[in-house]
């Protein structure tokens, strides 16, 4: 069954705080569902305070895109997620994954243990299970998982409400194959689009990302910057693959507000 469209914005703090708050308010007025923040220690404020600020300023849903499981004990991530869910009246969504490429160096720099991928996946499971225990029977904080390999996809099918894929230049056909495992269930399929036209969103892809090879590969990590063409391509991705939740960078949010309005009817 086709799920309704919704749209999220990854809005890192790249300016002074008042300018960022003004941007958050404009995003809230532009038809988006969710404001998301990345988990980049020392280059961004911590996700929890940022999201609590957004929830106090707006009626948006808020979420992490995404917690890196090796950076904190599982119980600490779960406690923060449950607290945000409680304090935002259920508007928080916990995005979590095993960490971006190169996170091993970051862990060493911070004096944290460098654990192999299978242990990082176990941390994700423990975090979700702890969150469910903290939520209890009367609350269910939505969980979004960023996955790619078969073990991560299997865990997401078991515990996640939303699934996104850690994509680069994989062609459309390969992504459709990955998504096929989830199309028969009730899981929401999300697609992060870090590149629009020739512009790369901060904290969503490496800054040296080259859009040309993405276009040549028919990768789904890029959209045309023409609004009409973007609307057509987003509709195609939902109809053919099942993606219904699209996540853009904040630099594109206002420019793509007409796209969001057309596809959501707002």
C-alpha positions as CSV (number, residue, x, y, z in Angstrom):
1,X,0.0,0.0,0.0
2,X,1.4,3.4,-1.0
3,X,2.2,5.6,2.0
4,X,1.6,9.4,1.9
5,X,4.4,11.7,1.2
6,X,6.3,13.5,3.9
7,X,9.4,15.6,3.8
8,X,12.2,16.2,6.3
9,X,15.0,18.7,6.5
10,X,18.5,18.2,7.9
11,X,19.3,21.5,9.5
12,X,22.8,21.7,11.0
13,X,23.9,24.8,12.8
14,X,26.2,26.4,10.3
15,X,25.6,30.1,11.4
16,X,25.1,32.0,14.6
17,X,22.2,30.7,16.7
18,X,19.6,33.5,16.0
19,X,20.1,33.0,12.2
20,X,19.6,29.2,12.7
21,X,16.5,29.7,14.7
22,X,15.1,32.0,12.0
23,X,15.8,29.3,9.4
24,X,14.0,26.7,11.6
25,X,10.9,28.9,11.7
26,X,10.9,29.3,8.0
27,X,11.2,25.6,7.4
28,X,8.2,25.1,9.8
29,X,6.2,27.5,7.6
30,X,7.2,25.7,4.4
31,X,5.1,22.5,4.7
32,X,7.9,20.1,5.9
33,X,7.0,17.4,8.4
34,X,10.2,16.9,10.3
35,X,13.4,18.8,11.2
36,X,16.4,16.6,11.7
37,X,19.9,17.2,13.0
38,X,23.1,15.3,12.4
39,X,25.3,13.6,15.1
40,X,28.7,15.3,14.5
41,X,30.3,15.9,17.9
42,X,32.4,19.1,18.3
43,X,31.2,20.5,15.0
44,X,27.6,20.8,16.1
45,X,25.8,21.2,19.4
46,X,24.5,17.9,20.8
47,X,21.3,16.6,19.1
48,X,19.1,16.6,22.2
49,X,19.3,20.3,23.0
50,X,19.0,21.3,19.4
51,X,15.9,19.3,18.9
52,X,14.3,20.4,22.1
53,X,14.9,24.0,20.9
54,X,13.2,23.2,17.6
55,X,10.2,21.6,19.3
56,X,9.8,24.6,21.5
57,X,9.9,27.0,18.6
58,X,7.7,25.1,16.1
59,X,5.1,22.3,15.8
60,X,7.5,20.3,13.6
61,X,8.3,16.7,14.3
62,X,12.0,16.4,15.2
63,X,14.6,13.7,14.9
64,X,18.2,12.6,14.7
65,X,19.7,11.9,11.2
66,X,21.3,9.8,12.7
67,X,22.7,8.9,16.0
68,X,26.0,7.1,15.6
69,X,25.7,4.1,17.9
70,X,29.5,3.8,18.8
71,X,29.6,7.4,20.2
72,X,27.5,6.6,23.4
73,X,26.5,3.7,25.6
74,X,23.2,2.3,24.3
75,X,21.4,3.2,27.5
76,X,22.5,6.9,27.2
77,X,21.2,7.2,23.6
78,X,17.9,5.4,24.6
79,X,17.4,7.7,27.7
80,X,17.9,10.8,25.6
81,X,15.6,9.5,22.9
82,X,12.9,8.6,25.4
83,X,13.3,12.0,27.2
84,X,12.9,13.8,23.9
85,X,9.8,11.8,23.0
86,X,8.2,12.6,26.3
87,X,9.1,16.3,26.3
88,X,7.9,16.9,22.7
89,X,4.6,15.1,23.3
90,X,5.6,12.3,20.9
91,X,7.1,14.4,18.1
92,X,10.5,12.9,18.4
93,X,11.8,10.2,16.0
94,X,15.1,8.4,16.8
95,X,17.3,7.9,13.8
96,X,20.2,5.6,14.4
97,X,22.9,3.8,12.5
98,X,26.3,2.2,13.0
99,X,28.3,5.3,12.1
100,X,29.4,7.1,8.9
101,X,32.5,5.9,7.0
102,X,35.7,6.9,8.8
103,X,34.1,6.9,12.2
104,X,36.9,4.7,13.5
105,X,39.4,7.6,13.4
106,X,36.9,9.8,15.2
107,X,36.4,7.2,17.9
108,X,40.2,6.9,18.4
109,X,40.5,10.7,18.7
110,X,37.9,10.8,21.4
111,X,39.4,7.8,23.3
112,X,36.4,5.6,22.6
113,X,36.7,1.9,21.8
114,X,36.8,1.0,18.1
115,X,34.4,-1.9,17.8
116,X,33.8,-4.0,14.7
117,X,30.6,-3.5,12.6
118,X,28.8,-6.5,14.1
119,X,29.2,-5.1,17.6
120,X,28.0,-1.7,16.4
121,X,24.9,-3.4,15.1
122,X,24.4,-5.1,18.5
123,X,24.6,-1.6,20.0
124,X,21.8,-0.4,17.8
125,X,19.7,-3.4,18.8
126,X,20.4,-2.8,22.5
127,X,19.6,0.9,22.1
128,X,16.2,0.2,20.5
129,X,15.3,-2.5,23.1
130,X,16.2,-0.1,25.9
131,X,14.2,2.6,24.3
132,X,11.2,0.3,24.2
133,X,11.6,-0.6,27.9
134,X,11.8,3.1,28.8
135,X,8.8,4.0,26.7
136,X,6.7,1.3,28.4
137,X,3.3,0.1,27.0
138,X,1.8,3.5,26.5
139,X,4.5,5.1,24.3
140,X,6.3,4.1,21.1
141,X,9.0,6.4,19.9
142,X,9.4,5.9,16.2
143,X,12.8,4.4,15.2
144,X,14.5,5.2,11.8
145,X,17.5,3.0,10.9
146,X,20.1,3.8,8.3
147,X,21.3,0.5,6.8
148,X,23.0,-1.0,3.9
149,X,24.4,-4.6,4.5
150,X,22.2,-7.7,4.9
151,X,22.6,-7.9,8.7
152,X,21.6,-4.3,9.2
153,X,18.6,-4.7,6.8
154,X,17.5,-7.8,8.7
155,X,17.7,-5.9,12.0
156,X,15.8,-2.9,10.6
157,X,13.0,-5.3,9.3
158,X,12.7,-6.5,12.9
159,X,12.9,-3.3,15.0
160,X,12.5,-0.1,12.8
161,X,9.5,1.9,11.8
162,X,11.4,3.8,9.1
163,X,14.3,2.5,7.0
164,X,16.8,4.6,5.0
165,X,19.8,3.3,3.1
166,X,23.3,4.6,3.4
167,X,23.7,5.3,-0.3
168,X,26.4,6.8,-2.5
169,X,26.5,6.1,-6.2
170,X,24.5,2.9,-6.3
171,X,22.3,2.8,-9.4
172,X,18.5,2.9,-9.3
173,X,18.1,-0.8,-9.9
174,X,20.4,-1.8,-7.0
175,X,18.5,0.5,-4.6
176,X,15.2,-1.0,-5.8
177,X,16.5,-4.4,-4.9
178,X,17.5,-3.2,-1.4
179,X,14.1,-1.6,-0.9
180,X,12.2,-4.7,-2.2
181,X,12.8,-6.5,1.2
182,X,10.6,-3.9,2.9
183,X,7.8,-3.1,0.4
184,X,5.5,-5.8,1.6
185,X,5.5,-4.7,5.3
186,X,4.4,-1.6,7.2
187,X,7.9,0.0,7.3
188,X,8.2,3.5,5.9
189,X,11.0,3.9,3.3
190,X,13.0,7.1,3.5
191,X,15.4,8.5,1.0
192,X,18.0,11.1,1.9
193,X,18.9,13.3,-1.1
194,X,22.1,15.1,-0.3
195,X,22.6,16.6,-3.8
196,X,20.2,18.8,-5.8
197,X,21.5,20.0,-9.1
198,X,25.1,20.7,-8.5
199,X,24.9,21.6,-4.8
200,X,25.8,19.2,-1.9
201,X,24.1,19.6,1.4
202,X,26.4,20.0,4.4
203,X,26.6,17.0,6.8
204,X,24.6,14.8,4.3
205,X,27.5,13.8,2.0
206,X,31.2,14.4,1.8
207,X,31.9,18.0,0.7
208,X,34.0,16.7,-2.3
209,X,31.0,14.8,-3.7
210,X,30.9,15.2,-7.5
211,X,27.3,15.3,-8.8
212,X,28.3,14.3,-12.4
213,X,29.0,10.6,-11.6
214,X,25.8,10.4,-9.6
215,X,23.8,11.6,-12.6
216,X,25.7,9.2,-14.9
217,X,25.0,6.2,-12.6
218,X,21.3,7.1,-12.2
219,X,21.9,7.3,-8.5
220,X,19.0,8.2,-6.2
221,X,21.2,10.5,-4.0
222,X,20.6,13.3,-6.5
223,X,17.5,15.2,-7.7
224,X,17.2,17.8,-10.5
225,X,17.0,21.4,-9.3
226,X,14.1,22.2,-11.6
227,X,11.0,21.9,-9.4
228,X,8.8,20.3,-12.1
229,X,11.4,17.7,-12.9
230,X,11.9,17.0,-9.2
231,X,8.2,16.5,-8.6
232,X,8.1,14.0,-11.5
233,X,11.2,12.1,-10.2
234,X,10.0,12.0,-6.6
235,X,6.6,10.6,-7.7
236,X,8.4,8.0,-9.8
237,X,10.5,6.9,-6.8
238,X,7.4,6.3,-4.7
239,X,5.5,4.5,-7.4
240,X,8.4,2.3,-8.6
241,X,10.4,1.7,-5.4
242,X,8.2,2.7,-2.5
243,X,10.0,5.7,-1.1
244,X,7.5,8.1,0.6
245,X,9.7,10.0,3.1
246,X,12.2,12.3,1.4
247,X,14.9,14.2,3.4
248,X,16.7,17.3,2.0
249,X,19.4,19.6,3.3
250,X,18.3,22.9,4.8
251,X,19.9,24.9,2.0
252,X,17.3,23.5,-0.4
253,X,14.3,23.8,2.0
254,X,12.9,27.1,0.8
255,X,13.6,26.5,-2.8
256,X,11.9,23.1,-2.7
257,X,8.9,24.4,-0.7
258,X,6.7,24.5,-3.8
259,X,7.6,20.8,-4.5
260,X,6.6,19.8,-1.0
261,X,3.4,21.8,-1.3
262,X,2.4,20.1,-4.6
263,X,3.2,16.6,-3.4
264,X,1.5,16.9,0.1
265,X,-1.4,19.1,-1.0
266,X,-0.5,21.9,1.5
